[in-house]
Amino acid sequence: MLSTWLLRGLMAVSGAALVFVSWPFSYSAYEAQKADAIVNDLNANRQLDPVKVREGLAAYDRAIEINPAAGRRLQRAELLAGAGLTSMIKVPQDQRTQWLRRAKADLESGLADAPMRGVDWLILATVYEGLDGPTRELLPALFMSIETAPIMPLAWPARLRVILDVWPFLDEEQKARLAAYVVRTWRLSFDKRYFAWAVHSLTDELIIRHFLSNEPGAQDLFTKLIAAR
């Protein structure tokens, strides 16, 4: 009987300890959920309300204050970067720059603790480009995004755009690595239209044609995709 009561007591204590330990995670998640609506708008490419963006960021701020985990910082960075880079929001340029600088800090901090987040490495590369233009400084983030998330079709269009922008800053070994990667995505892509959507100039088109120079039938298909845009 005594052992039964002791066991019940230990179970009660452990239950109370579990609630105490898990409370910050639960409350942090509750606060973070308040940003879901604006994140959904961003992911759906809908017009963003600056007030709702700030409310979403404030929700993430509270969530991070409660539980400063890497995942929370990366969530906030994704909203900061999305709002800073998208044209679907009307804010002054200094506000965009402020958001991008905060996104950069969150991404660098969060990825130091969670380095296998391939999409967030790609977001970091786009944030570097948004702040300073295409430079060699974004290359480590770009290559880390490929190494940690190579087979992620949703990331391929944005990654191709960064590759085209940064092409003049690559050495020959880097060009060969990225060309091989782009060819692989071409082969794996069920819908190849994003290759045409990535073309913003004649230079972009020539670079992609260079990538696809040894792919059977690729040049003709690429020409048709551009014509159908």
C-alpha positions in Angstrom: 0.0 0.0 0.0 2.8 2.4 0.9 4.6 1.8 -2.3 1.3 2.5 -4.2 0.9 5.8 -2.5 4.6 6.7 -3.2 4.2 5.8 -6.8 1.1 8.0 -7.1 3.0 10.8 -5.4 5.9 10.5 -7.8 3.5 10.4 -10.8 1.8 13.6 -9.5 5.1 15.4 -9.0 6.4 14.3 -12.4 3.1 15.5 -14.0 3.4 18.8 -12.3 7.0 19.1 -13.4 6.0 18.3 -17.0 3.4 21.0 -17.0 6.0 23.5 -15.6 8.6 22.5 -18.2 6.2 22.4 -21.2 4.4 25.6 -20.4 6.8 28.0 -22.1 6.7 25.9 -25.3 2.9 25.8 -25.3 2.4 29.5 -24.6 5.1 30.4 -27.1 3.2 28.3 -29.7 0.0 30.0 -28.8 1.5 33.4 -29.4 3.2 32.4 -32.6 -0.2 31.1 -34.0 -1.4 34.7 -34.0 0.8 35.3 -37.0 -0.7 32.5 -39.0 -3.1 34.7 -40.9 -0.5 37.1 -42.3 1.9 34.2 -43.0 -0.9 32.6 -45.0 -1.4 35.8 -47.0 2.3 36.0 -47.7 2.5 32.4 -48.9 -0.6 32.9 -51.1 1.0 36.0 -52.7 -1.9 38.2 -51.5 -1.7 41.9 -50.9 -0.2 42.4 -47.5 -1.5 44.9 -44.9 1.4 46.6 -43.2 -0.6 46.8 -39.9 -1.2 43.0 -40.0 2.5 42.4 -40.8 3.5 44.4 -37.7 0.9 42.6 -35.6 2.3 39.2 -36.8 5.9 40.3 -36.0 4.7 41.4 -32.5 3.2 38.0 -32.0 6.5 36.4 -32.9 8.4 38.8 -30.7 6.3 37.6 -27.7 6.7 34.0 -28.7 10.5 34.4 -28.8 10.6 36.2 -25.5 8.8 33.2 -23.9 10.9 30.6 -25.8 13.9 31.8 -27.8 14.3 28.7 -29.8 15.9 28.6 -33.2 12.7 27.6 -34.9 10.8 30.6 -33.6 13.6 33.0 -34.7 13.5 31.4 -38.2 9.7 31.7 -38.3 10.0 35.4 -37.6 12.8 35.7 -40.1 10.6 34.2 -42.8 7.9 36.8 -42.2 10.5 39.6 -42.0 12.2 38.5 -45.2 8.9 37.9 -47.1 7.5 41.3 -46.1 10.8 43.0 -46.9 11.2 41.5 -50.4 7.7 41.3 -51.7 6.1 43.9 -53.9 2.7 43.0 -52.4 3.0 45.5 -49.6 3.2 49.3 -49.7 5.8 50.5 -47.2 8.8 52.9 -47.4 12.1 51.6 -48.5 13.6 52.2 -45.0 11.0 50.0 -43.5 11.9 47.2 -46.0 15.6 47.6 -45.1 14.8 47.4 -41.4 12.8 44.2 -41.9 15.6 42.7 -44.0 18.3 43.6 -41.4 16.2 41.9 -38.7 15.6 38.9 -40.9 19.4 38.6 -41.5 20.1 38.7 -37.8 17.4 36.1 -37.0 18.5 33.8 -39.9 22.2 33.9 -38.9 21.3 33.2 -35.3 18.7 30.6 -36.0 20.7 28.7 -38.6 23.7 28.5 -36.2 21.5 26.4 -34.0 19.5 24.6 -36.8 21.9 24.3 -39.8 19.9 21.7 -41.7 17.1 24.1 -42.6 17.8 24.3 -46.3 15.0 26.7 -47.2 16.1 29.1 -44.6 19.6 29.1 -46.1 18.0 30.1 -49.4 16.0 32.8 -47.6 19.2 34.1 -46.1 20.8 34.2 -49.6 17.9 36.3 -50.9 18.0 38.6 -47.9 21.7 39.2 -48.5 20.8 40.0 -52.1 18.0 42.3 -51.0 20.3 44.3 -48.8 23.5 44.4 -50.9 22.6 43.1 -54.3 24.1 39.9 -55.8 27.6 39.5 -54.4 30.0 36.7 -53.5 29.0 37.1 -49.8 25.7 35.2 -50.5 27.4 32.2 -52.0 28.0 30.2 -48.8 24.2 30.5 -48.0 23.3 29.5 -51.5 25.5 26.4 -51.5 24.3 25.5 -48.0 20.7 25.6 -49.2 21.5 23.2 -52.1 23.5 20.8 -49.8 20.8 20.7 -47.1 17.7 20.8 -49.3 18.5 19.8 -52.9 15.3 17.9 -53.7 12.7 20.5 -52.7 10.8 21.6 -55.8 9.1 24.6 -54.1 12.6 26.1 -53.6 13.8 25.6 -57.2 12.4 28.7 -58.8 13.8 31.1 -56.1 17.1 29.3 -56.1 17.4 29.5 -59.9 16.7 33.2 -59.7 19.6 33.7 -57.2 21.9 31.6 -59.4 21.2 33.7 -62.4 21.8 36.9 -60.4 25.0 35.8 -58.9 26.5 34.1 -62.0 29.0 36.9 -62.8 30.6 36.4 -59.4 31.3 32.7 -59.6 34.6 31.0 -60.3 34.7 28.1 -62.8 34.4 25.4 -60.2 31.3 27.1 -58.7 29.8 27.5 -62.1 30.3 23.8 -62.9 28.6 22.8 -59.6 25.6 25.1 -60.1 25.3 24.1 -63.8 25.1 20.5 -62.8 22.6 21.3 -60.1 20.3 23.2 -62.5 20.5 20.4 -65.1 19.4 17.9 -62.4 16.4 20.1 -61.4 15.5 20.4 -65.1 15.4 16.6 -65.4 13.4 16.2 -62.2 10.9 19.0 -62.8 7.5 17.8 -63.8 6.5 21.5 -64.6 9.4 23.3 -66.2 7.7 26.6 -66.7 9.6 28.3 -63.9 12.7 28.2 -66.1 11.0 30.5 -68.5 9.6 32.7 -65.7 13.2 33.2 -64.4 14.2 34.9 -67.6 14.3 38.7 -67.0 16.9 39.5 -69.7 18.7 38.1 -72.7 21.6 37.3 -70.4 19.3 35.1 -68.2 18.1 33.3 -71.3 21.7 32.7 -72.5 22.8 31.4 -69.1 19.9 28.9 -68.9 20.6 27.8 -72.5 24.2 27.2 -71.5 23.0 25.0 -68.6 20.8 23.0 -71.0 23.2 22.8 -73.9 23.8 19.0 -73.6 20.2 18.1 -72.7 18.3 16.4 -75.5 15.3 18.4 -76.7 15.8 21.0 -73.9 16.5 24.0 -76.2 13.3 23.5 -78.2 11.2 23.0 -75.1 12.8 26.0 -73.4 12.0 28.1 -76.5 8.4 27.0 -76.4 8.2 27.8 -72.6 9.5 31.3 -73.1 7.0 31.9 -76.0 4.1 30.7 -73.8 4.8 33.0 -70.9 
